[in-house]
Amino acid sequence: MKTYIVIPAHNEERFIAKTLDSLVTQTVLPTKIVVVNDNSTDHTKDIVNQFVIKYDYITLIDTNSSKDHMPGSKVINAFYQGYKTLDTDYDIICKFDADLIFPSNYLEEIANHFNTHNHIGMVGGFCYVEKNQEWILENLTNKDHIRGALKTYRKKCFEDINGLKPAMGWDTIDELLAQYHNWTIKTDTTLHVKHLKPTGNTYNPKAKYKQGEAFYRMRYGFWITLIASIKLALLKKQPKLIFDYLAGYFIAKRKKQSFLVSKIEGEFIRKLRWKKIKKKLL
């Protein structure tokens, strides 16, 4: 299967070489890799250029978005700067972060899942972070969720969900819409990916209300938003975030911000969320 990878990178000089090293040594190599140098002020570009010279399937493009590291919009806008340079002759499209180390069989196993089951639309492994000199699961979400750092899509699924939303919550909306279009999400617990920079540790302070705003724009409604806010805040071990998330929800509601999904998609999403909540409770 032809695999195309887009890697947005903003000031990743400490990690990008490790990420690329892990991709060029895969048991099944990617067809194309595009690194998007997004307004970096360090040596990210110089490091990537060393790989561009050595590997003909790696390219680099420069783009300049906001200097603020706002969740969602910045990374997806950068992703699309790279995506639009690619042709459509691919089977798998990947959006990877620039601070990951993949096991050598990662792409091979991803392709195997897609080849074996035609109903699978998305596949991913799990992020592990280093703590006390041990690599432990970055356990911020359910094990049926693929982290935004390592998204991989079958081409038809990517087309069905109309690509990625440049907004906070994009890495949840994609899976919800995939299921709306009858695709299955597959997570592989055997694929351990080292995540070198914990999620969100460089986010702009202005982003604290963005999660609640995302819940509103996904048409969660208040009660699902409340449950999701409590769960996520406790997973992050920061209970005070519950109030930030709820504040963000009501700010978005008051401003009548645009929704990210249609009314019928929103109804599907709420039913799916309630189904999973009830399943856990029972």
BELNOR-V988057 format. One record per backbone hydrogen bond with DSSP energy under -1.0 kcal/mol. CO is the residue of the C=O (numbers start at 1). NH is the residue of the N-H. If there is no record, write none. Layout:
co->(CO:CO)
nh->(NH:NH)
This chain:
co->(2:2:3:3:4:5:6:7:9:12:12:15:16:17:18:19:20:23:32:33:34:35:36:36:37:37:43:44:45:46:48:49:50:51:55:57:59:61:63:68:69:70:71:72:73:74:75:76:77:78:79:80:82:83:88:91:92:93:94:95:99:101:103:104:105:106:107:108:109:110:111:112:113:117:119:121:122:124:126:127:128:129:131:134:136:137:138:142:147:149:151:152:153:154:155:156:157:158:159:165:167:169:169:170:172:173:174:175:176:177:178:179:184:184:186:188:190:191:193:194:198:200:204:205:207:209:210:211:212:213:214:215:216:217:221:222:223:224:225:226:227:228:229:230:231:232:233:238:239:240:241:242:243:244:245:246:247:248:249:250:251:252:262:263:264:265:266:267:268:269:270:271:272:273:274:275:276:277:278)
nh->(91:92:31:32:94:34:96:36:38:15:16:19:20:21:22:23:24:26:5:59:7:61:9:38:39:63:47:48:49:50:52:53:54:55:58:33:35:37:39:70:204:74:73:76:77:78:79:80:81:82:83:84:85:86:90:155:4:153:6:151:196:194:106:27:109:110:111:112:113:114:115:116:117:120:184:154:186:188:193:138:195:136:134:131:129:139:140:145:150:97:95:123:93:158:159:160:161:163:162:167:170:172:173:174:176:177:178:179:180:181:183:182:121:122:124:191:192:126:128:101:201:203:207:208:210:213:214:215:216:217:218:220:219:260:225:226:227:228:229:230:231:232:233:234:235:236:238:241:242:244:245:246:247:248:249:250:251:252:253:254:255:257:266:267:268:269:270:271:272:273:274:275:276:277:278:279:280:281:282)
